[in-house]
Amino acid sequence: MQAKNIAVIGSGRIGRAWAIVFARSGFTVNVHDASKEMLAGAIPAIRESVQDLASFDLIDEPVDTIVARISTCESLADAVADADLVQENIAEVVDAKRALFIELDRLTKPDALLASSTSGLPASTFTEGIEGRARCLVAHPVNPPSLVPLVELCGAPWTSPQALERAHIIYEQAGQKPVTVNREISGFLLNRLQGALLDEALSLYEQGYASAADLDTVIRDGLAMRWSFMGPFETIDLNAPGGVADYAARYSGTYRAIASGRTPFDWPADTLGKLDAERRAVLPRDRIEERSRWRDRRLMALLAHRRDVGDRED
């Protein structure tokens, strides 16, 4: 089945970014939000974001053409009636998601895929007992999906392989980079990897080994330089003449010693308060949204660079 129509439920930052992802790839998108105020602001905010993409030459069509593919719907039933895929983006509350998925199962076409953007709730926690549960899955994006293409696909034990396969195709058609999580696990893949790094960074900070600014520098100007274009396994494969096996022979003892001496971070309030004060000295709270916009534009510049380099080499 060739997917054409997408319904995006929830018009916050993630929902608006998903609408852009699908619309710029030629899909027709209906956006619904239970809040009329949020819904009213969706199209203007989407237009502004698409204009930013255009300024970095990251879209292939005029801004108006892309935005015209997106409509807002006050009625959930109207939004999802013709959807081939529904992308849910409501609050991370199990009961709220379960209630919504029951409604989506009732209102959508029998073959429509029902996907959640949840960043931590397994699909089994809110789809059990739903008649059409075989078509329900998690499609976890990175914020914002219009700039970071990864999407993690993870089904419940009852999600059909066909549903996951169709979802993989649709997200690829939308220009994303889908990966499959083979079975449910809390946090999926990205948040578990991010959490491991964050835990160690916070622990090093708490123990006084470095300032927050210096730890940020270690990642930004160190690890992230390579990780922006290759993953950890390819990184170590290239960091020893004989590849992964050689790397393990050289450094496994060092990493075992590090692991055995690790101090997990328990999120104490005093350490977090100190960290927050350090960050607020650099970035006042009322400038966080401004800095977020700056981050998004830096991501656009990186995307533009990767696209240009990709046109010339692997």
PAMI-97030 format. One record per residue (C-alpha): z, x, y. Coordinates in steps of 0.05 Angstrom, whole numbers, plus 32768, in hexadecimal, padded with zeros to 4 digits. Layout:
[rec [Z,X,Y]] ...
end
This chain:
[rec [8000,8000,8000]] [rec [7FED,801B,8044]] [rec [8028,8010,8073]] [rec [8017,7FF7,80B8]] [rec [8053,7FD3,80D3]] [rec [8098,7FEF,80DF]] [rec [80D8,7FCC,80F6]] [rec [810D,7FF6,8118]] [rec [8152,7FD5,8119]] [rec [817F,7FF1,814F]] [rec [8164,800B,8191]] [rec [8193,8044,81A0]] [rec [817C,808C,81A4]] [rec [816A,8092,815A]] [rec [8147,804E,8157]] [rec [811D,805D,8195]] [rec [810A,80A1,8179]] [rec [80F5,8081,8137]] [rec [80CA,804F,815E]] [rec [80A7,808A,817E]] [rec [809D,80AE,813B]] [rec [8079,8073,811D]] [rec [8053,805C,815B]] [rec [8035,80A0,816A]] [rec [801C,80A1,8122]] [rec [7FF7,805F,8129]] [rec [802A,802E,810D]] [rec [803B,7FEC,812F]] [rec [8085,7FEB,813D]] [rec [80B5,7FB1,814A]] [rec [80F9,7FC4,8167]] [rec [8135,7F96,8160]] [rec [817C,7F9D,817A]] [rec [81B6,7F6B,8179]] [rec [81C5,7F81,81C0]] [rec [8194,7F62,81F2]] [rec [81A8,7F96,8225]] [rec [8197,7FD0,81F6]] [rec [8156,7FAF,81E2]] [rec [8141,7FA5,822B]] [rec [8149,7FEF,8238]] [rec [8124,8006,81F9]] [rec [80DB,8007,8211]] [rec [80EA,802A,8254]] [rec [8112,805F,8230]] [rec [80DC,8067,81FB]] [rec [80A6,806E,8230]] [rec [80CE,80A5,8253]] [rec [80D5,80CB,8211]] [rec [808B,80C4,8201]] [rec [807A,80DE,8246]] [rec [80A5,811B,8238]] [rec [807E,8126,81F8]] [rec [803E,8120,821E]] [rec [8055,8156,824F]] [rec [8058,8187,8214]] [rec [8016,816E,81F8]] [rec [8039,8154,81BA]] [rec [8014,8112,81B5]] [rec [7FCB,8106,81A6]] [rec [7FC3,80C5,81CD]] [rec [7FD4,80AA,8212]] [rec [801C,8097,821D]] [rec [8009,804D,8229]] [rec [7FE3,804A,81E7]] [rec [8020,8061,81BF]] [rec [8052,8036,81E4]] [rec [8025,7FF9,81DD]] [rec [802F,7FFC,8191]] [rec [807A,7FEF,819B]] [rec [8096,7FA9,81A7]] [rec [80DC,7F8F,81AE]] [rec [80F5,7F52,8188]] [rec [8134,7F2B,8197]] [rec [812F,7F0A,8153]] [rec [813D,7F34,8115]] [rec [8111,7F06,80EB]] [rec [80D6,7F10,811A]] [rec [80E0,7F5B,811C]] [rec [80DE,7F64,80D0]] [rec [80AF,7F2C,80B9]] [rec [8072,7F59,80AF]] [rec [8095,7F9C,80A7]] [rec [807F,7FCC,8071]] [rec [80BC,7FF6,807F]] [rec [80FD,7FE5,80A4]] [rec [8123,801F,80C4]] [rec [816C,800B,80D0]] [rec [8195,8030,8105]] [rec [81D4,8008,810F]] [rec [821C,8021,8111]] [rec [8238,8049,80D6]] [rec [8261,800E,80BC]] [rec [8258,7FFC,8073]] [rec [8265,7FB1,807B]] [rec [8235,7FAC,80B6]] [rec [81FE,7FD0,8090]] [rec [820A,7FA6,8052]] [rec [8205,7F66,807A]] [rec [81C5,7F7E,809C]] [rec [81A4,7F94,805B]] [rec [81B3,7F50,803B]] [rec [818E,7F31,8076]] [rec [8155,7F62,8072]] [rec [814D,7F55,8028]] [rec [8147,7F0B,8038]] [rec [8119,7F10,8074]] [rec [80E7,7F46,8060]] [rec [80AB,7F47,8032]] [rec [80C0,7F56,7FEA]] [rec [809D,7F9A,7FEB]] [rec [80B7,7FB1,802F]] [rec [80E1,7FF0,802C]] [rec [8127,7FEB,8049]] [rec [813F,802F,8064]] [rec [817F,8043,8087]] [rec [8186,807C,80B8]] [rec [81CF,8085,80A4]] [rec [81E7,80CD,80A9]] [rec [821E,80C7,8075]] [rec [8221,8085,8050]] [rec [8201,8084,800B]] [rec [81D1,804A,8001]] [rec [81FB,8031,7FC7]] [rec [8234,8021,7FF6]] [rec [820E,7FEA,801A]] [rec [81D5,7FD4,7FEB]] [rec [81F9,7FC3,7FAA]] [rec [81F1,7F7A,7F99]] [rec [81B3,7F71,7FC4]] [rec [817B,7F50,7F9D]] [rec [8146,7F7F,7FB7]] [rec [8172,7FBD,7FB2]] [rec [813C,7FE5,7F8E]] [rec [8116,7FEC,7FD0]] [rec [8153,8004,7FF8]] [rec [815E,804D,800A]] [rec [8179,807D,803E]] [rec [8147,809F,806C]] [rec [8175,80CD,8092]] [rec [8155,80ED,80D0]] [rec [816B,8126,80FD]] [rec [8179,8111,8145]] [rec [8147,8104,8163]] [rec [8114,80F8,812C]] [rec [80DC,80F8,815F]] [rec [80E9,8142,816A]] [rec [8108,815A,8128]] [rec [80DB,8144,80EE]] [rec [810B,814A,80B3]] [rec [811D,8109,8090]] [rec [8149,8108,8051]] [rec [8137,80D2,801F]] [rec [816F,80BE,7FEF]] [rec [8171,8081,7FC3]] [rec [81AA,805D,7FA3]] [rec [81AE,805F,7F56]] [rec [8185,801F,7F56]] [rec [8150,8034,7F88]] [rec [810D,8035,7F65]] [rec [80E5,8076,7F61]] [rec [80AA,8050,7F7C]] [rec [80D1,803D,7FBA]] [rec [80E3,8086,7FC7]] [rec [809C,809B,7FBB]] [rec [8080,8068,7FEB]] [rec [80B4,807B,801F]] [rec [80A1,80C4,8018]] [rec [8058,80B2,8026]] [rec [8068,8086,8062]] [rec [8094,80BB,8084]] [rec [805F,80F0,8078]] [rec [802B,80C2,8097]] [rec [805A,80BC,80D2]] [rec [805A,8108,80DB]] [rec [809F,8114,80BF]] [rec [80B6,8147,808B]] [rec [80D7,811D,8054]] [rec [8103,813E,801F]] [rec [8121,811B,7FE3]] [rec [816B,811D,7FD3]] [rec [816A,8115,7F88]] [rec [81AC,80EF,7F83]] [rec [81E0,80D5,7FB3]] [rec [820F,8106,7FD3]] [rec [823B,80FE,8011]] [rec [8219,8119,804F]] [rec [81D6,8122,802B]] [rec [81B9,8169,8033]] [rec [81B4,8179,807D]] [rec [81FB,8164,808F]] [rec [8218,8189,8054]] [rec [81F4,81C9,8069]] [rec [8205,81BE,80B2]] [rec [824D,81AD,809F]] [rec [8256,81ED,8078]] [rec [823E,8217,80B3]] [rec [8267,81EE,80E5]] [rec [82A6,81F4,80BA]] [rec [82A0,8240,80B9]] [rec [8290,8244,8104]] [rec [82CD,8219,8115]] [rec [82F9,8241,80E6]] [rec [82E3,8283,8106]] [rec [82F0,8265,814A]] [rec [8335,824B,8136]] [rec [8349,828F,811A]] [rec [8334,82B1,815B]] [rec [82FB,82DB,8141]] [rec [82CC,82C7,817A]] [rec [82C4,8297,81B4]] [rec [829C,8257,81AD]] [rec [8266,8274,81D9]] [rec [825F,82B2,81AE]] [rec [825D,828A,816E]] [rec [8226,825E,818C]] [rec [8201,829E,819E]] [rec [8206,82B7,8156]] [rec [81E1,8279,813E]] [rec [81B1,826E,8179]] [rec [819B,82B6,8180]] [rec [81A6,82CB,8138]] [rec [81A0,829D,80FC]] [rec [817A,8267,8121]] [rec [8142,8296,8134]] [rec [812D,829B,80EC]] [rec [8144,8256,80D7]] [rec [8117,8235,810B]] [rec [80DB,8245,80DE]] [rec [80F7,8254,8098]] [rec [8131,823D,806D]] [rec [816B,8264,8050]] [rec [814A,8270,800C]] [rec [810A,828C,802A]] [rec [8135,82B5,805A]] [rec [815A,82D9,8023]] [rec [811A,82E0,7FFA]] [rec [80FD,8309,8033]] [rec [813D,8330,8042]] [rec [8139,835C,8004]] [rec [80FD,8382,7FE9]] [rec [8102,8360,7FA5]] [rec [810E,8319,7FBE]] [rec [8146,82EA,7FAB]] [rec [815C,830F,7F6D]] [rec [815F,8351,7F93]] [rec [8185,8330,7FCD]] [rec [81B8,8313,7F9C]] [rec [81C2,8357,7F7B]] [rec [81CE,8378,7FBE]] [rec [81F9,8344,7FE2]] [rec [8218,8313,7FB1]] [rec [8259,833C,7FAF]] [rec [825E,8338,7FFB]] [rec [8253,82ED,7FFC]] [rec [8285,82E2,7FC3]] [rec [82B9,8309,7FEB]] [rec [82AB,82E0,8029]] [rec [82B0,829F,8003]] [rec [82F2,82B2,7FE2]] [rec [8310,82C2,8026]] [rec [82F8,8285,804B]] [rec [8329,825A,8071]] [rec [8311,8211,8074]] [rec [8317,81EE,80B7]] [rec [8344,81B1,80B6]] [rec [832F,8195,80FB]] [rec [8373,819D,811E]] [rec [8377,817B,8162]] [rec [8390,81B9,8187]] [rec [8355,81E4,8172]] [rec [8324,81AD,8182]] [rec [8344,81A2,81C6]] [rec [833D,81ED,81D5]] [rec [82F5,81EB,81BF]] [rec [82E7,81AE,81E9]] [rec [8306,81CF,8226]] [rec [82DB,820C,821B]] [rec [829C,81E1,8217]] [rec [82B0,81B7,8253]] [rec [82B7,81F7,827D]] [rec [826E,8205,826C]] [rec [8254,81BD,826D]] [rec [827A,8186,8291]] [rec [827D,8145,826A]] [rec [8252,8120,829D]] [rec [8219,8151,8290]] [rec [8215,8149,8245]] [rec [81DC,8116,8249]] [rec [81B6,8144,8279]] [rec [81BE,817E,8249]] [rec [81A8,8152,820F]] [rec [8167,8144,8234]] [rec [8160,8190,823E]] [rec [816A,8199,81F3]] [rec [8134,8166,81E3]] [rec [8103,8189,8211]] [rec [8113,81CC,81F0]] [rec [8105,81AC,81AD]] [rec [80C2,8193,81C9]] [rec [80B1,81DA,81DF]] [rec [80C2,81F4,819A]] [rec [8098,81BE,8179]] [rec [805E,81CF,81A6]] [rec [8065,8219,8194]] [rec [8069,820A,814A]] [rec [802C,81DE,814E]] [rec [8004,8214,8173]] [rec [8019,824B,8143]] [rec [800C,821D,8107]] [rec [7FC5,8215,811E]] [rec [7FBB,8260,8117]] [rec [7FE3,8275,80DA]] [rec [800F,825C,80A1]] 
end
